[in-house]
Amino acid sequence: MADSSYVQSLFGGVAEDVKKAAVAAFRYVLDNLKLGPFNEGRRALNFQWYWFSGTTASVAGTEFSIAHGMGRIPMVVLPVLPLDQVGSQIVPLRVSRAADVNRMYFTSSSTSAAFAVLVE
């Protein structure tokens, strides 16, 4: 977790009531950052990350893509394992070409395997 005492030190000469409120707000935010439950195509609870799922191709090494609808080119994919979904698995993903404003492109050695990711 980030150190809230550092944030507190930044408010050195500010009025005490303002400082107290600002530090409490920062402490609350830092203590409550969450991804939240898997929710296809929706934003994570407190982050600019979005939930997506996919299924690898039926033939290993064959390119497949996921439409993301983010309106921008995504930067990072983070595999996740939703614990409320029996059979959830993390599969090996390889970027087969750069993502664009519409889709992310992958290959995998796993075949017909469902998976979940967070995308930034």
C-alpha positions as a Python dict, from the first residue, in 0.01 Angstrom:
ca = {
    (1, 'M'): (0, 0, 0),
    (2, 'A'): (113, 357, -62),
    (3, 'D'): (235, 552, 239),
    (4, 'S'): (-30, 806, 344),
    (5, 'S'): (221, 983, 571),
    (6, 'Y'): (398, 1103, 255),
    (7, 'V'): (72, 1258, 132),
    (8, 'Q'): (26, 1418, 475),
    (9, 'S'): (372, 1576, 453),
    (10, 'L'): (275, 1748, 125),
    (11, 'F'): (12, 1955, 306),
    (12, 'G'): (265, 2122, 538),
    (13, 'G'): (143, 2485, 547),
    (14, 'V'): (-223, 2422, 464),
    (15, 'A'): (-493, 2506, 720),
    (16, 'E'): (-534, 2220, 968),
    (17, 'D'): (-900, 2146, 882),
    (18, 'V'): (-819, 2127, 508),
    (19, 'K'): (-514, 1913, 579),
    (20, 'K'): (-718, 1676, 799),
    (21, 'A'): (-990, 1634, 535),
    (22, 'A'): (-744, 1585, 248),
    (23, 'V'): (-536, 1328, 438),
    (24, 'A'): (-852, 1139, 539),
    (25, 'A'): (-968, 1134, 177),
    (26, 'F'): (-632, 1004, 51),
    (27, 'R'): (-618, 745, 327),
    (28, 'Y'): (-970, 626, 238),
    (29, 'V'): (-886, 596, -133),
    (30, 'L'): (-556, 418, -74),
    (31, 'D'): (-713, 173, 172),
    (32, 'N'): (-1006, 87, -57),
    (33, 'L'): (-861, 29, -405),
    (34, 'K'): (-1036, -274, -557),
    (35, 'L'): (-1073, -446, -892),
    (36, 'G'): (-1419, -572, -800),
    (37, 'P'): (-1601, -873, -946),
    (38, 'F'): (-1563, -987, -1307),
    (39, 'N'): (-1810, -790, -1521),
    (40, 'E'): (-1761, -847, -1895),
    (41, 'G'): (-1664, -532, -2085),
    (42, 'R'): (-1708, -313, -1776),
    (43, 'R'): (-1459, -105, -1589),
    (44, 'A'): (-1295, -243, -1275),
    (45, 'L'): (-1428, -95, -952),
    (46, 'N'): (-1157, 166, -875),
    (47, 'F'): (-917, 141, -1168),
    (48, 'Q'): (-908, 229, -1539),
    (49, 'W'): (-893, -145, -1615),
    (50, 'Y'): (-1166, -327, -1806),
    (51, 'W'): (-1283, -689, -1776),
    (52, 'F'): (-1289, -911, -2084),
    (53, 'S'): (-1312, -1282, -2154),
    (54, 'G'): (-1219, -1490, -2452),
    (55, 'T'): (-1165, -1839, -2580),
    (56, 'T'): (-845, -1950, -2746),
    (57, 'A'): (-855, -2086, -3100),
    (58, 'S'): (-937, -2455, -3156),
    (59, 'V'): (-596, -2500, -3323),
    (60, 'A'): (-284, -2414, -3120),
    (61, 'G'): (-90, -2115, -3250),
    (62, 'T'): (-382, -1980, -3454),
    (63, 'E'): (-456, -1610, -3414),
    (64, 'F'): (-777, -1504, -3243),
    (65, 'S'): (-892, -1161, -3130),
    (66, 'I'): (-1106, -994, -2867),
    (67, 'A'): (-1313, -684, -2943),
    (68, 'H'): (-1260, -434, -2662),
    (69, 'G'): (-1465, -123, -2751),
    (70, 'M'): (-1243, 101, -2535),
    (71, 'G'): (-1219, 375, -2798),
    (72, 'R'): (-841, 375, -2770),
    (73, 'I'): (-552, 133, -2810),
    (74, 'P'): (-511, -75, -2494),
    (75, 'M'): (-165, -94, -2338),
    (76, 'V'): (-158, -395, -2104),
    (77, 'V'): (-343, -725, -2056),
    (78, 'L'): (-339, -892, -1717),
    (79, 'P'): (-465, -1255, -1697),
    (80, 'V'): (-699, -1305, -1401),
    (81, 'L'): (-859, -1602, -1231),
    (82, 'P'): (-1219, -1527, -1120),
    (83, 'L'): (-1261, -1739, -808),
    (84, 'D'): (-1640, -1751, -835),
    (85, 'Q'): (-1625, -1928, -1173),
    (86, 'V'): (-1558, -2300, -1136),
    (87, 'G'): (-1315, -2413, -1405),
    (88, 'S'): (-1151, -2071, -1439),
    (89, 'Q'): (-799, -2098, -1571),
    (90, 'I'): (-508, -1884, -1674),
    (91, 'V'): (-390, -1979, -2021),
    (92, 'P'): (-70, -1880, -2198),
    (93, 'L'): (-135, -1583, -2428),
    (94, 'R'): (104, -1443, -2686),
    (95, 'V'): (45, -1111, -2862),
    (96, 'S'): (36, -1195, -3232),
    (97, 'R'): (9, -834, -3351),
    (98, 'A'): (-27, -495, -3191),
    (99, 'A'): (-368, -410, -3052),
    (100, 'D'): (-569, -143, -3229),
    (101, 'V'): (-865, 77, -3133),
    (102, 'N'): (-1106, -213, -3193),
    (103, 'R'): (-936, -544, -3113),
    (104, 'M'): (-657, -727, -2926),
    (105, 'Y'): (-480, -1012, -3111),
    (106, 'F'): (-340, -1328, -2956),
    (107, 'T'): (-226, -1684, -3011),
    (108, 'S'): (-203, -1959, -2749),
    (109, 'S'): (-71, -2310, -2710),
    (110, 'S'): (-395, -2395, -2526),
    (111, 'T'): (-688, -2488, -2746),
    (112, 'S'): (-1054, -2389, -2702),
    (113, 'A'): (-974, -2263, -2350),
    (114, 'A'): (-1190, -1994, -2191),
    (115, 'F'): (-1004, -1722, -2000),
    (116, 'A'): (-1051, -1381, -1836),
    (117, 'V'): (-830, -1071, -1852),
    (118, 'L'): (-812, -717, -1724),
    (119, 'V'): (-714, -462, -1989),
    (120, 'E'): (-569, -114, -1947),
}
